[in-house]
Amino acid sequence: MNANPRSRRVRLIVNGKVASNEALRIAVVGQREVGHCIEVRVTWEKGDAQRFASEAGEVDLLIAAGGDGTLNEVVHGLMGLPRKARPVFGLVPLGTANDFATGCGIPRDPETALALCLQGKAVPIDVGKANEHWFLNVASAGFGAEVTATTSPELKRLLGPAAYTVMGTILAMNLHHYHGTLILPGREISGGGPVAIVGNGRQTGGSFQVAPRALIDDGLLDVLVVRHIPATAALTAARELQQLSPDGEYISYWQTPWAEVHSEETIPVNLDGEPVRFSSVRYEAVPKAIQLVVPPDCPLLSATAK
């Protein structure tokens, strides 16, 4: 990144729902006063963030201010550009959950986060792909996707991340089990269960660790599968959750460059907050697809992972 702020082209994409955030406005003004040339684009409707990102081929630094949904749109726009034309990417987390940004250790304070974007170091990170869709954080299939899809914006605004716990408790009373086949390199598993998680990042639903070994620069996706757990097997399942073995009876965990799911019915899938549905899907990691500005001690990087 060019050391002279005046010579860098910076575009800030702001989700229209948070455009009135006073702290963000103050942060932008402050950075302009010290010489950074920041062009601001505010979204009005769904698809705007993706379009603004897809038009950023001449930009040096693209910053997204919003939640996980805004992040997902911007990633789609970036991945539509040729690899060499993709600008460096930065995040100012202003959503409800901010799962990916939180997992990376990106500050929630707009002033601090914006300063990091403009002054921090960019590193190459992986992007997840689900058929023709992209995700940066987590693809949640089955029960997890239902929780996100059925949690209303009003409930999220009222309760924040706790809204997901509320909806999860309600839906858990009547879990639906999806049946099909999971294919991994050298392995094929048939069966069913309420939850499957494919993680590039580690957490979803407002801080729930669903892929605790995931790294964003290892070229791998972390796959967590939870099968039906009878009440009599709760202790066994708890041990398996701690061990995260690929051969668990109720909970299994794999790290893989790709995975395929073929289901007997259409399954709801949530990609970084965006709902889709698949009956057959191939997940894969696209290694080092974008350059992301993260803190130097980002816990999701191979060099700093604990």
VMD Tcl script that draws the C-alpha trace (Angstrom):
set ca {
  {0.00 0.00 0.00}
  {1.31 3.43 -0.96}
  {2.73 5.32 2.01}
  {1.45 8.67 0.71}
  {-2.24 8.92 1.67}
  {-2.93 11.63 -0.89}
  {-1.97 9.36 -3.77}
  {-4.24 6.49 -2.74}
  {-7.78 6.09 -4.03}
  {-10.03 5.02 -1.16}
  {-13.70 4.10 -1.46}
  {-15.89 3.63 1.62}
  {-19.13 1.68 1.07}
  {-21.59 2.45 3.87}
  {-24.75 0.46 4.50}
  {-27.58 3.01 4.29}
  {-29.01 1.77 7.60}
  {-25.93 3.06 9.46}
  {-25.19 6.11 7.32}
  {-26.26 8.40 10.16}
  {-23.74 6.86 12.57}
  {-22.13 9.95 14.12}
  {-18.95 8.17 15.17}
  {-18.36 7.02 11.59}
  {-18.95 10.53 10.23}
  {-16.48 12.00 12.71}
  {-13.93 9.31 11.84}
  {-14.20 10.02 8.09}
  {-13.85 13.77 8.62}
  {-10.82 13.23 10.85}
  {-9.06 11.02 8.30}
  {-9.76 13.50 5.51}
  {-8.25 16.27 7.60}
  {-4.95 14.38 7.82}
  {-4.80 13.90 4.08}
  {-6.72 10.74 3.18}
  {-8.94 11.11 0.10}
  {-12.03 9.05 0.95}
  {-14.92 8.70 -1.51}
  {-18.13 7.59 0.22}
  {-20.86 5.49 -1.40}
  {-24.06 4.85 0.58}
  {-26.30 1.90 -0.25}
  {-30.01 2.42 -0.83}
  {-31.21 -1.09 -1.61}
  {-30.01 -4.69 -1.79}
  {-27.35 -5.16 -4.43}
  {-25.87 -1.67 -4.16}
  {-22.85 -2.77 -2.12}
  {-22.02 -5.50 -4.62}
  {-22.33 -3.04 -7.51}
  {-20.17 -0.41 -5.80}
  {-17.51 -3.07 -5.16}
  {-17.65 -4.40 -8.71}
  {-16.92 -0.86 -9.93}
  {-13.86 -0.53 -7.71}
  {-11.25 -1.84 -10.14}
  {-9.47 1.56 -10.16}
  {-9.60 1.90 -6.37}
  {-6.57 1.12 -4.18}
  {-8.45 0.50 -0.93}
  {-12.09 -0.52 -0.58}
  {-13.66 -0.29 2.89}
  {-17.05 -1.75 3.87}
  {-18.94 -0.19 6.78}
  {-21.86 -2.35 7.84}
  {-22.67 -5.87 9.02}
  {-22.08 -9.38 7.72}
  {-24.66 -8.92 4.94}
  {-22.82 -5.86 3.61}
  {-19.57 -7.81 3.83}
  {-21.09 -10.64 1.79}
  {-22.26 -8.29 -0.96}
  {-18.89 -6.57 -1.19}
  {-17.07 -9.91 -1.41}
  {-19.34 -10.90 -4.31}
  {-18.45 -7.65 -6.05}
  {-14.71 -8.13 -5.43}
  {-14.71 -11.73 -6.64}
  {-16.36 -10.58 -9.87}
  {-13.20 -8.58 -10.65}
  {-10.03 -10.10 -12.11}
  {-7.65 -11.08 -9.29}
  {-5.11 -8.37 -10.15}
  {-7.83 -5.70 -10.24}
  {-9.18 -6.40 -6.74}
  {-8.36 -3.56 -4.36}
  {-7.16 -4.07 -0.81}
  {-10.18 -4.62 1.44}
  {-10.91 -3.21 4.90}
  {-13.81 -3.49 7.38}
  {-15.58 -1.10 9.73}
  {-18.02 -3.41 11.63}
  {-21.38 -1.70 12.19}
  {-23.82 -4.62 12.06}
  {-25.66 -6.66 14.68}
  {-23.33 -9.65 14.94}
  {-20.15 -8.65 13.02}
  {-19.00 -12.25 13.31}
  {-16.18 -12.18 10.79}
  {-14.74 -8.86 11.94}
  {-14.92 -9.91 15.59}
  {-13.20 -13.20 14.82}
  {-10.39 -11.28 13.09}
  {-9.98 -8.93 16.05}
  {-11.06 -5.86 14.07}
  {-12.16 -3.12 16.53}
  {-15.85 -2.26 16.82}
  {-15.13 1.43 17.38}
  {-15.58 3.15 13.97}
  {-12.69 5.57 14.47}
  {-10.24 2.82 15.44}
  {-11.46 0.46 12.72}
  {-11.21 3.10 10.01}
  {-7.71 4.03 11.16}
  {-6.72 0.36 10.95}
  {-8.07 0.14 7.38}
  {-6.02 3.16 6.32}
  {-2.82 2.45 8.21}
  {-2.76 -1.32 8.72}
  {-1.13 -4.08 6.73}
  {-3.07 -6.17 4.22}
  {-2.62 -9.94 4.07}
  {-3.86 -12.45 1.47}
  {-6.80 -14.50 2.73}
  {-9.03 -17.27 1.41}
  {-12.62 -16.91 0.24}
  {-15.20 -19.68 0.46}
  {-17.33 -20.68 -2.51}
  {-20.69 -22.47 -2.46}
  {-21.62 -23.34 -6.04}
  {-21.63 -19.86 -7.60}
  {-22.01 -17.99 -4.32}
  {-19.17 -16.58 -2.19}
  {-18.71 -16.35 1.57}
  {-15.93 -14.99 3.73}
  {-17.00 -16.27 7.13}
  {-19.38 -19.21 7.55}
  {-21.91 -21.23 5.58}
  {-24.50 -22.56 8.00}
  {-26.84 -25.29 6.72}
  {-30.04 -26.60 8.26}
  {-31.01 -25.48 11.76}
  {-28.41 -22.69 11.95}
  {-29.63 -21.18 8.70}
  {-33.24 -21.34 9.87}
  {-32.33 -19.39 13.01}
  {-30.75 -16.57 11.01}
  {-33.45 -16.49 8.34}
  {-36.31 -16.34 10.86}
  {-34.80 -13.75 13.20}
  {-36.57 -10.53 12.31}
  {-34.70 -7.22 11.87}
  {-36.85 -5.78 14.67}
  {-35.78 -8.53 17.09}
  {-32.11 -8.09 16.12}
  {-32.32 -4.34 16.73}
  {-34.05 -4.88 20.09}
  {-31.88 -7.70 21.46}
  {-28.67 -7.55 19.41}
  {-26.79 -10.89 19.18}
  {-29.05 -12.35 21.89}
  {-31.82 -12.44 19.26}
  {-30.20 -15.48 17.67}
  {-30.24 -17.32 21.00}
  {-33.93 -16.53 21.43}
  {-34.84 -17.84 17.97}
  {-32.56 -20.84 18.44}
  {-34.36 -21.82 21.64}
  {-37.74 -21.56 19.92}
  {-36.74 -23.57 16.86}
  {-34.90 -26.22 18.86}
  {-38.25 -27.39 20.17}
  {-39.07 -28.76 16.72}
  {-35.82 -29.53 14.91}
  {-35.98 -30.75 11.34}
  {-33.41 -33.33 10.26}
  {-31.96 -33.24 6.76}
  {-30.75 -36.43 5.11}
  {-28.21 -36.87 2.36}
  {-24.58 -37.54 1.53}
  {-21.46 -35.60 2.47}
  {-18.46 -36.14 0.20}
  {-14.94 -35.16 1.27}
  {-11.57 -36.04 -0.28}
  {-11.27 -39.80 0.23}
  {-14.45 -40.06 2.29}
  {-18.21 -40.35 1.73}
  {-20.71 -40.20 4.60}
  {-24.45 -40.77 4.41}
  {-26.88 -39.83 7.15}
  {-28.70 -36.86 8.58}
  {-28.79 -34.23 11.25}
  {-30.02 -30.76 12.14}
  {-26.76 -28.81 11.61}
  {-23.84 -28.60 9.21}
  {-21.32 -25.75 9.31}
  {-18.69 -24.92 6.70}
  {-16.31 -22.32 8.07}
  {-13.64 -20.11 6.60}
  {-13.93 -17.97 9.75}
  {-14.69 -19.35 13.20}
  {-17.90 -17.89 14.61}
  {-21.49 -17.11 13.70}
  {-24.77 -16.11 15.34}
  {-23.22 -13.28 17.35}
  {-20.09 -14.98 18.81}
  {-20.83 -18.74 18.74}
  {-17.61 -20.62 17.91}
  {-18.63 -23.15 15.27}
  {-15.28 -23.76 13.54}
  {-12.74 -23.21 16.34}
  {-9.73 -24.40 14.34}
  {-10.44 -22.34 11.22}
  {-7.83 -20.05 9.70}
  {-8.46 -17.61 6.88}
  {-5.16 -18.22 5.08}
  {-4.66 -22.00 5.18}
  {-6.48 -22.91 1.95}
  {-8.91 -25.10 3.90}
  {-12.53 -25.05 5.00}
  {-13.56 -26.41 8.40}
  {-16.62 -28.66 8.32}
  {-18.64 -29.36 11.47}
  {-21.55 -31.81 11.35}
  {-23.97 -32.33 14.23}
  {-26.21 -35.39 14.03}
  {-29.26 -36.19 16.14}
  {-28.18 -36.35 19.80}
  {-30.52 -38.30 22.08}
  {-30.81 -37.10 25.66}
  {-28.95 -40.20 26.87}
  {-25.91 -39.29 24.73}
  {-25.49 -35.68 25.89}
  {-22.23 -36.38 27.76}
  {-20.75 -38.28 24.83}
  {-21.67 -35.44 22.49}
  {-20.13 -32.90 24.87}
  {-16.84 -34.84 24.84}
  {-16.93 -35.05 21.05}
  {-17.48 -31.31 20.85}
  {-14.27 -30.82 22.83}
  {-12.29 -33.35 20.82}
  {-13.58 -32.35 17.35}
  {-12.64 -35.67 15.81}
  {-13.50 -36.61 12.21}
  {-14.89 -39.90 13.51}
  {-17.31 -38.70 16.20}
  {-20.60 -40.55 16.55}
  {-22.68 -37.40 16.99}
  {-20.30 -34.53 16.18}
  {-17.64 -34.70 13.47}
  {-15.10 -32.12 12.34}
  {-12.91 -32.04 9.23}
  {-10.51 -29.60 7.60}
  {-10.64 -29.92 3.84}
  {-10.08 -27.92 0.63}
  {-13.56 -28.87 -0.56}
  {-16.74 -30.69 0.40}
  {-19.91 -31.66 -1.43}
  {-23.40 -32.13 0.00}
  {-26.17 -33.94 -1.85}
  {-29.48 -33.87 -0.02}
  {-32.79 -35.64 -0.41}
  {-34.49 -32.24 -0.13}
  {-33.64 -28.58 -0.49}
  {-31.68 -27.35 2.53}
  {-31.63 -23.74 3.76}
  {-28.09 -22.36 3.85}
  {-26.94 -19.07 5.30}
  {-23.84 -17.50 3.73}
  {-22.51 -14.67 5.91}
  {-26.07 -13.65 6.76}
  {-27.53 -14.15 3.27}
  {-30.10 -16.97 2.87}
  {-29.96 -19.39 -0.08}
  {-31.22 -22.94 -0.64}
  {-29.40 -25.94 -2.14}
  {-30.17 -29.58 -2.76}
  {-26.65 -30.17 -4.08}
  {-23.72 -27.89 -3.30}
  {-19.96 -27.95 -3.63}
  {-18.05 -25.91 -1.09}
  {-14.44 -25.02 -1.78}
  {-11.75 -22.72 -0.50}
  {-10.26 -20.26 -2.99}
  {-6.79 -19.65 -1.53}
  {-5.51 -16.10 -1.02}
  {-8.24 -14.61 -3.19}
  {-8.30 -11.11 -1.65}
  {-6.07 -8.82 0.41}
  {-7.65 -7.91 3.77}
  {-6.41 -5.39 6.33}
  {-6.36 -7.06 9.76}
  {-4.68 -6.31 13.11}
  {-1.11 -7.61 13.41}
  {-2.23 -10.11 16.06}
  {-5.25 -11.40 14.10}
  {-6.06 -14.82 15.64}
  {-7.33 -16.24 12.32}
  {-3.94 -16.09 10.57}
  {-1.58 -19.05 10.46}
  {1.31 -16.94 11.73}
  {-0.52 -15.79 14.87}
  {-2.88 -18.70 15.59}
  {-2.74 -20.04 19.11}
}
mol new
graphics top color blue
foreach p $ca { graphics top sphere $p radius 0.5 }
foreach p [lrange $ca 0 end-1] q [lrange $ca 1 end] { graphics top cylinder $p $q radius 0.2 }
display resetview
